Amino acid sequence: MSLTLRTSLGCTEAIISDDGGLKQFYRVANVLSHDFDVKFSNKEDDFDTIDWEFRFKGHNLTLHYSIYNGISIFPTKTRDALNKDNKAVVELAGALESRLFSEEKRNIA
């Protein structure tokens, strides 16, 4: 897993996996819930996308899944996101990457 950041939405979007499937989306959601004490407040599940909103350190963020683009996290407000919201995305994504990578290493060993 390699963290990628992009700004095509008008905010910072952290790409968790550009080819991740539903199983990995639920794994990421589980890690966020258990390891980061995240509670998902608004869940929108469509045919080809899933958006689950949550708060992280006072910032409204969205865990996103798309069958076309994979799994990512971005500020819920996207284009109206504040700089501190974008920084929260980077902080969370870095911690999440570390957690998922260490989990993968344990499963391989």
C-alpha positions in Angstrom: 0.0 0.0 0.0 1.3 3.4 -0.9 -0.5 6.6 0.0 -1.3 9.0 -2.8 -2.7 12.5 -2.5 -4.6 14.3 -5.2 -6.5 17.6 -5.4 -8.8 17.1 -8.4 -12.0 17.4 -6.2 -10.9 20.9 -5.0 -9.6 19.5 -1.7 -7.0 17.0 -0.6 -8.1 13.5 -1.3 -6.0 10.6 0.1 -6.1 7.6 -2.1 -6.0 4.5 0.2 -6.2 2.0 -2.7 -6.9 2.9 -6.4 -7.9 -0.7 -7.1 -9.4 -1.7 -3.8 -12.6 -3.7 -3.6 -15.5 -3.8 -1.2 -13.7 -6.2 1.1 -10.9 -3.7 1.5 -13.3 -0.8 1.9 -15.0 -2.6 4.9 -11.5 -3.5 6.3 -10.6 0.2 6.2 -13.9 1.2 7.8 -13.3 -1.4 10.5 -9.8 -0.1 11.3 -11.2 3.5 11.4 -14.0 2.4 13.8 -11.9 0.3 16.1 -8.4 1.9 16.0 -9.4 5.5 15.6 -12.8 5.5 17.4 -14.6 6.8 14.3 -18.4 6.7 14.2 -20.0 6.8 10.8 -22.9 9.3 10.8 -24.2 9.3 7.3 -24.0 6.2 5.0 -24.9 6.4 1.4 -24.6 3.2 -0.5 -25.3 3.3 -4.3 -24.8 0.8 -7.0 -21.2 1.8 -7.8 -20.2 4.1 -5.0 -20.3 4.2 -1.2 -19.8 7.4 0.9 -19.7 7.2 4.7 -19.3 10.4 6.6 -17.5 10.7 9.9 -15.8 13.1 12.3 -12.0 13.0 13.0 -10.6 15.4 15.5 -13.5 17.8 14.8 -13.3 17.6 11.0 -16.0 16.2 8.8 -14.5 13.6 6.4 -15.8 11.1 4.0 -14.7 7.5 3.4 -15.4 6.9 -0.3 -15.5 3.7 -2.4 -16.0 3.6 -6.2 -15.8 0.5 -8.3 -13.9 2.7 -10.8 -11.5 4.7 -8.6 -11.0 2.6 -5.4 -11.0 3.8 -1.8 -10.2 7.3 -0.6 -10.8 9.8 2.2 -11.6 13.5 1.7 -13.2 16.4 3.5 -17.0 16.1 3.2 -17.3 19.7 2.0 -14.9 19.1 -0.9 -14.5 22.4 -2.7 -15.4 24.4 0.5 -13.0 22.5 2.6 -10.7 24.5 4.9 -7.0 24.0 4.9 -7.2 22.4 8.4 -9.7 19.9 7.0 -7.2 19.0 4.2 -4.4 18.6 6.8 -6.7 16.3 8.9 -7.1 14.1 5.8 -3.3 13.8 5.4 -2.8 13.1 9.1 -5.5 10.4 9.2 -4.4 8.8 5.9 -0.8 8.6 7.2 -1.8 6.9 10.4 -4.2 4.7 8.6 -1.5 3.7 6.0 0.8 2.8 8.9 -1.9 0.7 10.6 -2.9 -1.1 7.4 0.7 -1.8 6.4 1.6 -3.3 9.8 -1.6 -5.4 9.6 -0.6 -6.7 6.2 2.9 -7.6 7.5 1.3 -9.6 10.4 -0.9 -11.5 7.9 2.0 -12.4 5.7 4.3 -13.6 8.6 
